[in-house]
């Protein structure tokens, strides 16, 4: 009986081991054989997120974080150990490439920050990244969890200094008029009843969506990313 119960726990999606070459959706979300996994303990920039570089110029740091993870993965097999799921039904996990902790690598390389539930052992990696001005630490940025709910009082972070025009550059109403990248053309908008709906180019209503109207709207790069983040496709 005890052995049967143990096997049931191991086989369940709440506590499981998954291996394979992943499809990387963003800086902290991957998919292995239909299983979407959210890297636990870290927060990478959103794919529509804009940061400032060392010269105060805007750059698509969320796209860069995703692409650096793709480059580091290089088609290799990942071994992920998942425990629990998040609000979007993604499995929460720690992943490894040939024994290297990928979650820790993202923080150490400056492409992710520690989340509130991060392992204490990751803290040194964030210090290393900030001291080396690595990744998003090269300039000024908004913490990913603040980016999703940003307003004019949102704090902008910078290792050395924050440019005087950072508020307008990162919080200005015209920021997201254009997509952060030409590969990220999906418009996601929150409906009147709070529904999270995405529209593809060419769908009815796509052109009418004003991306500067409110901060509940965002650009997405793929339908897989959209569904992983809890958005559903518009009916037409």
C-alpha positions as CSV (number, residue, x, y, z in Angstrom):
1,X,0.0,0.0,0.0
2,X,2.7,2.4,1.0
3,X,4.7,1.7,-2.2
4,X,1.6,2.2,-4.4
5,X,0.9,5.5,-2.7
6,X,4.6,6.6,-3.3
7,X,4.4,5.7,-7.0
8,X,1.2,7.6,-7.4
9,X,2.8,10.8,-6.0
10,X,5.9,10.4,-8.2
11,X,3.7,9.9,-11.3
12,X,1.4,12.9,-10.5
13,X,1.9,16.3,-12.3
14,X,2.3,17.9,-8.8
15,X,5.6,16.0,-8.3
16,X,7.3,14.7,-11.4
17,X,10.5,14.4,-13.5
18,X,10.4,15.5,-17.1
19,X,13.3,15.3,-19.6
20,X,13.8,16.4,-23.2
21,X,14.9,19.2,-25.5
22,X,12.5,22.1,-24.6
23,X,10.7,24.7,-26.6
24,X,11.6,27.9,-24.9
25,X,8.6,30.3,-24.7
26,X,10.1,33.1,-22.6
27,X,12.9,33.6,-20.1
28,X,11.2,31.5,-17.5
29,X,8.7,29.3,-19.4
30,X,9.5,26.2,-21.4
31,X,7.6,23.3,-22.9
32,X,8.7,19.7,-23.0
33,X,6.4,17.1,-24.7
34,X,3.2,19.2,-24.1
35,X,4.2,19.9,-20.5
36,X,4.6,23.6,-19.8
37,X,7.1,24.3,-17.1
38,X,7.6,27.6,-15.2
39,X,11.2,27.9,-13.8
40,X,10.6,28.3,-10.1
41,X,12.3,30.8,-7.9
42,X,13.1,33.3,-10.7
43,X,11.5,36.1,-12.6
44,X,12.8,36.9,-16.1
45,X,11.6,40.0,-18.0
46,X,8.3,39.7,-19.9
47,X,8.7,39.3,-23.7
48,X,7.2,42.7,-24.2
49,X,9.4,44.3,-21.6
50,X,11.6,47.2,-22.4
51,X,14.8,48.1,-20.4
52,X,17.4,50.8,-20.7
53,X,21.0,50.0,-21.6
54,X,24.2,51.6,-20.2
55,X,23.7,54.6,-22.5
56,X,20.0,55.1,-21.5
57,X,18.7,53.7,-24.8
58,X,15.7,51.4,-24.9
59,X,16.1,47.7,-25.8
60,X,13.9,44.6,-25.8
61,X,15.3,43.0,-22.7
62,X,12.5,40.4,-22.5
63,X,13.2,39.1,-26.0
64,X,16.9,39.1,-25.2
65,X,16.4,37.0,-22.0
66,X,14.4,34.5,-24.0
67,X,17.0,34.4,-26.8
68,X,19.9,34.0,-24.5
69,X,18.2,31.0,-22.8
70,X,17.6,29.5,-26.2
71,X,21.3,30.0,-27.1
72,X,22.5,28.5,-23.8
73,X,20.2,25.5,-24.2
74,X,21.5,24.9,-27.7
75,X,19.1,22.0,-28.4
76,X,20.4,20.0,-25.4
77,X,18.3,17.8,-23.1
78,X,16.9,19.3,-19.9
79,X,16.1,17.4,-16.8
80,X,13.3,19.1,-14.8
81,X,11.9,18.3,-11.4
82,X,8.5,19.8,-10.8
83,X,6.6,20.3,-7.6
84,X,3.1,21.9,-7.9
85,X,1.5,24.2,-10.5
86,X,1.0,28.0,-10.8
87,X,-2.3,29.9,-11.5
88,X,-1.9,29.2,-15.2
89,X,-1.6,25.5,-14.7
90,X,2.1,25.4,-15.6
91,X,4.2,22.9,-13.6
92,X,6.7,24.7,-11.3
93,X,10.2,23.2,-11.6
94,X,13.9,23.4,-11.3
95,X,15.7,22.4,-14.5
96,X,19.2,21.2,-15.3
97,X,21.4,20.8,-18.4
98,X,24.1,18.2,-17.9
99,X,23.9,18.9,-14.1
100,X,23.9,22.7,-14.4
101,X,21.1,24.5,-12.6
102,X,19.4,26.5,-15.4
103,X,17.3,28.6,-12.9
104,X,20.6,29.7,-11.2
105,X,22.3,30.3,-14.6
106,X,19.5,32.8,-15.6
107,X,20.1,34.8,-12.4
108,X,23.9,34.6,-12.5
109,X,23.9,35.8,-16.1
110,X,21.7,38.7,-15.4
111,X,18.6,37.5,-17.3
112,X,16.4,36.9,-14.3
113,X,15.8,38.2,-10.8
114,X,15.1,36.2,-7.6
115,X,11.4,35.8,-6.9
116,X,9.8,35.9,-3.5
117,X,10.0,32.1,-3.3
118,X,13.5,31.8,-4.5
119,X,16.0,29.5,-2.8
120,X,18.3,31.4,-0.5
121,X,21.3,29.9,-2.3
122,X,20.4,31.9,-5.4
123,X,20.9,35.2,-3.7
124,X,24.7,35.2,-4.4
125,X,24.0,34.8,-8.1
126,X,22.0,38.0,-8.2
127,X,24.9,39.9,-6.5
128,X,27.4,38.4,-9.0
129,X,25.2,39.6,-11.9
130,X,24.7,43.1,-10.6
131,X,28.4,43.6,-9.8
132,X,29.2,42.5,-13.3
133,X,26.6,44.7,-14.9
134,X,25.4,41.5,-16.7
135,X,22.2,41.2,-18.7
136,X,19.5,43.6,-17.6
137,X,21.8,44.9,-14.9
138,X,23.8,46.7,-17.6
139,X,21.4,49.7,-17.3
140,X,18.1,50.5,-15.8
141,X,14.9,48.3,-15.6
142,X,11.7,47.6,-13.9
143,X,11.4,44.4,-11.9
144,X,9.3,41.9,-14.0
145,X,6.6,41.6,-11.3
146,X,6.3,45.4,-11.3
147,X,6.3,45.6,-15.1
148,X,3.1,43.6,-15.2
149,X,1.3,46.2,-13.0
150,X,3.3,49.3,-13.6
151,X,2.1,52.9,-13.1
152,X,3.7,56.3,-12.8
153,X,4.9,55.4,-9.3
154,X,6.7,52.2,-10.2
155,X,10.3,52.0,-9.1
156,X,13.0,51.8,-11.7
157,X,16.1,49.9,-10.7
158,X,19.7,50.7,-11.8
159,X,23.1,49.4,-10.5
160,X,25.0,52.6,-11.1
161,X,22.4,55.3,-12.0
162,X,18.9,55.7,-13.4
163,X,18.7,58.2,-16.3
164,X,16.7,61.4,-15.6
165,X,14.2,60.5,-18.4
166,X,13.8,56.9,-17.3
167,X,10.2,57.5,-16.1
168,X,9.1,58.7,-19.5
169,X,11.1,56.1,-21.4
170,X,9.9,53.1,-19.4
171,X,6.5,54.3,-18.2
172,X,5.4,56.7,-20.9
173,X,2.0,56.1,-22.6
174,X,3.6,55.7,-26.0
175,X,5.9,52.9,-24.9
176,X,4.0,50.0,-26.4
177,X,2.5,51.6,-29.5
178,X,4.8,49.4,-31.5
179,X,5.7,45.7,-30.7
180,X,9.0,45.1,-29.0
181,X,10.0,42.9,-31.9
182,X,8.6,42.2,-35.4
183,X,8.1,38.6,-34.3
184,X,5.8,39.6,-31.4
185,X,2.7,40.8,-33.2
186,X,0.0,39.1,-31.1
187,X,-2.2,41.6,-29.2
188,X,-3.5,40.5,-25.9
189,X,-6.3,42.5,-24.3
190,X,-8.3,42.2,-21.1
191,X,-12.1,42.2,-21.9
192,X,-14.9,44.0,-20.1
193,X,-15.5,41.0,-17.9
194,X,-11.8,40.4,-17.2
195,X,-11.4,37.8,-19.9
196,X,-7.8,37.5,-21.1
197,X,-8.1,37.3,-24.9
198,X,-5.4,37.4,-27.6
199,X,-5.9,38.5,-31.3
200,X,-3.7,37.4,-34.2
201,X,-2.9,39.8,-37.1
202,X,-5.8,39.6,-39.6
203,X,-8.5,38.7,-37.0
204,X,-11.5,40.9,-36.6
205,X,-10.9,43.6,-34.1
206,X,-7.1,43.3,-34.2
207,X,-6.5,46.8,-35.7
208,X,-9.0,48.4,-33.3
209,X,-7.0,47.4,-30.2
210,X,-5.1,50.4,-28.9
211,X,-2.0,49.0,-27.1
212,X,-1.6,52.3,-25.1
213,X,-5.2,52.3,-23.8
214,X,-4.5,50.5,-20.5
215,X,-1.8,48.4,-18.9
216,X,-3.8,45.2,-19.1
217,X,-2.8,44.9,-22.8
218,X,0.4,43.5,-24.0
219,X,2.3,42.1,-27.0
220,X,3.0,38.3,-27.2
221,X,5.3,36.4,-29.5
222,X,3.6,33.1,-30.0
223,X,0.3,31.3,-29.4
224,X,2.1,28.8,-27.2
225,X,3.3,31.7,-25.0
226,X,-0.2,33.2,-24.9
227,X,-1.8,30.0,-23.7
228,X,1.0,29.3,-21.2
229,X,0.2,32.7,-19.7
230,X,-3.6,32.1,-19.5
231,X,-4.8,34.0,-22.6
232,X,-7.3,32.4,-24.9
233,X,-7.7,33.1,-28.6
234,X,-10.4,35.4,-29.9
235,X,-13.2,33.6,-31.5
236,X,-12.8,35.3,-34.9
